[in-house]
């Protein structure tokens, strides 16, 4: 299956249609009303660039459905997330994805509000 970044998905099983090959992170909108955005992200060994700090206008709640990741904050602290772990990020809380598992896919559920 060939998926593009930001391609919307319209099906009911969150873990269906996961591509075999994930050469770059896949971001897929499930809902985007402008006020609320729900997104599925699929990673496979990807991380943010060294200078790639997220500094978002909205709050973010993110959960790992499958796989593992490490989130790094601009103060040097890190949070390791595994299956079913979640994290709440306040607006402008600078963070980056330091690491995602390279031996399996990491599937994220992200909610922005």
C-alpha positions as CSV (number, residue, x, y, z in Angstrom):
1,X,0.0,0.0,0.0
2,X,1.3,3.4,-0.9
3,X,0.3,6.2,1.5
4,X,1.3,9.8,1.5
5,X,1.9,12.2,4.3
6,X,-1.3,13.9,5.5
7,X,-3.5,11.6,3.5
8,X,-6.9,11.4,5.3
9,X,-8.1,8.0,6.5
10,X,-11.7,7.0,6.6
11,X,-12.1,3.6,8.2
12,X,-13.1,2.3,11.6
13,X,-10.2,0.1,12.7
14,X,-7.2,2.2,13.9
15,X,-4.7,-0.6,13.2
16,X,-5.9,-1.6,9.8
17,X,-4.2,-0.7,6.5
18,X,-0.7,-0.3,8.1
19,X,1.8,-0.4,5.2
20,X,4.6,-2.9,5.2
21,X,7.3,-0.4,4.3
22,X,7.6,2.9,6.2
23,X,10.5,4.8,4.7
24,X,9.3,8.1,6.3
25,X,6.8,8.9,9.0
26,X,3.2,8.8,7.9
27,X,0.8,11.4,9.2
28,X,-2.9,10.8,8.6
29,X,-5.8,13.0,9.7
30,X,-8.8,11.1,11.1
31,X,-10.7,14.3,12.1
32,X,-9.8,17.9,11.6
33,X,-12.3,20.6,12.5
34,X,-9.9,23.4,13.0
35,X,-10.4,23.4,16.7
36,X,-9.8,19.6,17.1
37,X,-7.4,17.4,15.2
38,X,-7.1,13.7,15.6
39,X,-4.2,12.1,13.8
40,X,-2.6,8.7,13.3
41,X,1.2,8.7,12.9
42,X,3.2,5.7,11.8
43,X,6.9,5.7,12.6
44,X,9.6,3.0,12.0
45,X,13.0,4.2,13.3
46,X,12.4,7.9,12.5
47,X,13.2,10.8,14.8
48,X,13.0,14.6,14.7
49,X,16.0,16.4,13.2
50,X,18.5,17.5,15.9
51,X,17.3,21.1,15.4
52,X,13.6,20.0,15.0
53,X,11.9,21.2,18.1
54,X,8.1,21.2,18.0
55,X,6.7,24.4,19.4
56,X,2.9,24.1,18.8
57,X,0.1,26.6,19.3
58,X,-2.3,23.9,20.5
59,X,-2.3,21.3,23.3
60,X,-1.4,17.8,22.3
61,X,-2.4,14.5,23.9
62,X,-0.5,11.6,22.3
63,X,-0.7,7.8,23.0
64,X,1.5,4.9,21.7
65,X,-0.8,2.2,20.4
66,X,2.0,-0.1,19.3
67,X,5.8,0.2,19.5
68,X,8.0,2.6,21.5
69,X,9.4,6.1,21.4
70,X,11.4,8.6,23.4
71,X,10.2,12.2,23.6
72,X,12.9,14.8,24.5
73,X,12.1,18.2,26.0
74,X,14.2,21.4,25.5
75,X,15.3,21.2,29.2
76,X,17.1,17.9,28.5
77,X,14.5,15.6,30.2
78,X,13.2,12.6,28.3
79,X,10.1,10.5,28.5
80,X,10.0,6.9,27.2
81,X,6.7,5.8,25.9
82,X,5.6,2.2,25.2
83,X,2.4,0.5,24.2
84,X,-0.7,2.2,25.8
85,X,1.4,5.0,27.4
86,X,0.2,8.6,26.8
87,X,1.6,12.1,27.3
88,X,0.0,15.5,27.5
89,X,1.9,18.5,26.0
90,X,0.9,22.0,26.8
91,X,1.0,24.7,24.0
92,X,4.6,25.8,23.3
93,X,6.1,23.0,25.4
94,X,9.1,22.4,23.2
95,X,9.7,18.8,22.4
96,X,11.1,16.4,19.8
97,X,10.9,12.7,19.0
98,X,14.4,11.5,19.9
99,X,13.9,7.9,19.0
100,X,11.3,5.4,17.7
101,X,11.8,1.6,17.6
102,X,13.5,0.4,14.4
103,X,12.6,-3.2,14.9
104,X,8.9,-2.6,14.6
105,X,6.4,0.1,13.7
106,X,5.4,2.7,16.3
107,X,1.7,3.7,15.9
108,X,0.6,6.9,17.5
109,X,-2.8,8.4,18.3
110,X,-2.4,12.2,18.5
111,X,-5.1,14.7,19.5
112,X,-4.5,18.4,19.1
113,X,-6.9,20.9,20.7
